[in-house]
Amino acid sequence: MTIRIPTSMARLAGLVLPMLGALAAEAGPPARDFEFRHENVLGTSMELRVRAETPAAAQAAEARVLAEIDRLAAILSGYDPASDFRRWQATIGQPQIVAPELYALLQASDRWREASGGAFDPRVQVLTELWARCARLDRRPTDHELAHVQAQMARPAWRLEPDGKTAEHLSDVPLSLNSIAKGDILGRAAEAARASDPAILGVLLNIGGDIRVIGEVERTVGITPPIGDSETAGPIAVVTVKNRSVATSGNYQRGFSIAGKWYSHIFDPRTGRPASGVLSSTVIADHAADANAIATTLNVLPVENGLRWVASIPGVECLIVTVDGHLHKSAGWSKYERPIRVTAAPARPRTTPAVAEPNASAWGQTHELRVNFELRGPEGNTRRRYQRPYVAVWVEDHDGLAARTLALWLQKRDPGPRWHPDLKRWYRDDQTRKLADDTDLIDTIARATRPPGKYTVTWDGKDDHGQPLAPGKYTICIEAAREHGTYQLIRKEITIGNTPFTADLGGNPEIKAASIDYHQK
């Protein structure tokens, strides 16, 4: 049987089919998510997630990000004496043409200092140096010392000339752009990842807990609790963002201990004293530099004033945690917030009755175990960045079965292999390794900036299913494996009971140092 196609339909097919073929060719391969992690980037850790059509495009985006960070750090760093910013600070009373990025940041600093009523001020560096000197002597600054510093801060720091784009440094008061420069570098580096490459569809860049998301992707971000900050701490809030920036500032990662009391590293420029009342603030804004500056300022302002101030800034929302543990949200925060989902680990049989009996003491209600460890970087070069190895931190019961996985850092996304077997001891249990495949954990976290390679995980006395475990003998395990590197394992047997203890676990070629601390909550 012969089917005849009308001439008009044949002509239409002759036009449409080539067009469909061309569209299919233009669509290209399906995009995938690629993940890169580095330590010691701007003095902290870096997470980069790229949605790209090819591995080559993702790796090119990674290279552009790192190159842009290096370029901008050479301009804006307050730590490198050879940076443009530091060399400009060495001049006084000499108008100079400075890099456009530095000029723009000085302009932005002026804008935020005025908008905040002086609660944001780069001259606060002189207070940081004063309190650091006094902390080394274990004393607070005197009223006379504070008055002297505030008199110095009363003088203008610089003068900008818009026509010639020159900046004149006016005083010898030390300056710091840290509370805005990292955000500026973050935003520019994220844009560099995308550049003009159509194969890059979306980017998440996280530098030390400050996050920028751009492109055709939405990303879920957890907000770390400012009390008991740990890799295992559940988020106090979860937000979903697209083409936005998230910045968190708080006093729980850095500060000064004087006479046994902790003081924030964030200062109120108007009083010369450490900020108090606010533990942390998280800001969602269009631009990363703005989010940085606003988050820092919200640690200084009383919470009511901070919320009113944020309400007056278009496109900005915030979450403020006060010292009493209360969460204060701006009016529009809820449009980003999502319910906190807790995904249980897959069920696995146990050969011993490790779960506490109903009437037994659940030690996790009164005690906790903190595991601290530091990843080793390149020897002899403290400024050089390095890729994070695969790491597993877990607890074994007295039968050698994994009772609780506290941290698991694997290459679940491209590029490269899935290195699960390289973590040899952790991987041996077929049930525990399902955590890597089946557990959906939020691992992009907004937090205050922490030092590179230093991590803490906390065990709350529960197993992977959230069930309380009985006191007794356990073994803490820290395993690390690195591509083109070494395999290392640290094991320490402990006895969990009512007696607090600490222990130094030593180090190895991958883990520079490790320790544990069992204490009452």
Secondary structure, DSSP 4 states (H G I P E B T S, - for coil): --PPPPHHHHHHHHHHHHHHHHHHHHH-SPPEEEEEEEEEETTEEEEEEEEESSHHHHHHHHHHHHHHHHHHHHHH-SS-TTSHHHHHHT--S--EE--HHHHHHHHHHHHHHHHTTTSS-GGGHHHHHHHHHHHHTTSPPPHHHHHHHHHHHTS--EEEETTTTEEEE--------HHHHHHHHHHHHHHHHHTT-TTEEEEEEEETTEEEEEES--EEEEE--SSS--TTSPPSEEEEESSEEEEEEESSSSEEEETTEEEES-EETTTTEE--SEEEEEEEESSHHHHHHHHHHHTTS-HHHHHHHHHTSTT-EEEEEETTS-EEE-TTGGGTEEPPP-PPPPP---SS--BPPTTS--GGGTEEEEEEEEE---TT-TT--EEPPEEEEEEE-TTS-EEEEEEEE---SBSS---GGGSHHHHTSTTTTHHHHH------EE-----TTEEEEEE-SB-TTSPBBPSEEEEEEEEEE-TTS-EEEEEEEEEESSS-EEEEEE--SSEEEEEEEEEE-
